[in-house]
Amino acid sequence: MRKFALIAAVSAAALTAAAAGAAERITDVEYLQAARCAGLAQAAGGDASFFETKMRQNRQGRSDYVRAQARTGRDQARSDFRAASGEARAQLEAEIRACEQMRNA
């Protein structure tokens, strides 16, 4: 009986851990958004490590197309930020603030 209780407890813990890991998986859209946030943060001289880590943790199982789009989006965000001025720069800075809210959520 003790073995059964131990096996049941270990199985429940494993299922809980698996469910928690599955809950952390982000969608393709969120993955692309994290890539854009990483590019903006890098261009602004900020810390992009949160977004890079989030992407690295969610890279497995992603289609090659989505991964390529993420690289393109990150590079484009960097380029956009460096080239922007005036109103365009203000909009990108607002987008960076929205990225920071995602980091803090």
N, C-alpha and C positions, 0 to 999 in steps of 0.2 A: 504493500500500500504506500509506503514511503517513496519507493522508486517512482510509482505512478504520479504522486504529488510533485516530486522533484521534476519529472519529465514535463508535466503539465505547466509548472511554473517557468521552466526554461523555454518551453514552446511559446507561452504567452509573452515572455519578455522578447523573444526573437520576433514575434509577429508585431509587437508594439514598435520595436526598433525599425522593422521593415516599413511599417505604416508611416512612421515619422520621416524616414528617408524618402518615401514616395511623395509625401506631402511637400517636401522641399523642391521637388522637380518643377522647373518653370516652363512655361509655354514657349513656343518659337518666337512669338511677339515679345515676350518679356526678355528672352535671350537677345533679340535684336536691340531692344531698348537698353539693356545693360551694356551692349557693345557701343552704342551711341553715347551713353553716359560716360563710359570709359574714355572715349575719344575726346569728348568735351572737357572732362576733368584733366586729362593729360595736357591738352592745349592750353588750358587756363592755369597750368602749373599746380593743380590740385592733386589730391591722392586718389588714384584710380584703382588701388589695390582691391577694394571691396568688389567693384564691378568685374575686374579681371578674375578674381577668385570665384565669383558667382558663375562666370562663364566657364571657367575651367572645371568646376564641379558639375556643370550641366552639359558638358561637351559630348559625353558618351551617348550614343544613340541618336545624335542630331544628324540630319541629312547633310551631305556635302554642300548642297545648295544653300541651306540656312547658314552653315558655317562660313561659306564664302560671302554671303550677304552681310553677315556680322562683321567680317574683316573690312568689307567695302564701306559699311556704315560707320565703323570706328574711324577709318581713314578719312572719310568724307566729313565727319564731324570735326576732326582736327583741322582739316583744311578750311571748313566754313568758319570756324572760330578765329583762326589766324587771319583770314581775309576780311572778316566782318568789322564794320564800324557803325557808329550811330545807332539807329533803331534796330538794325539787324543784330548788332552786338548786344543790345539790351535784351532782345528776344532770346538769344542764346544763353545769356546770363540767367534769365528767368528759367530756362530749361535746365540749367545746371542746378538751380535751387530746387526744382522738382526732382531731379536725380538725388539730391541730398535727402529729400523727404523719403524717397524710396529706400535709401540706405538706412535711415533711422526707423523705418517701419518694422 
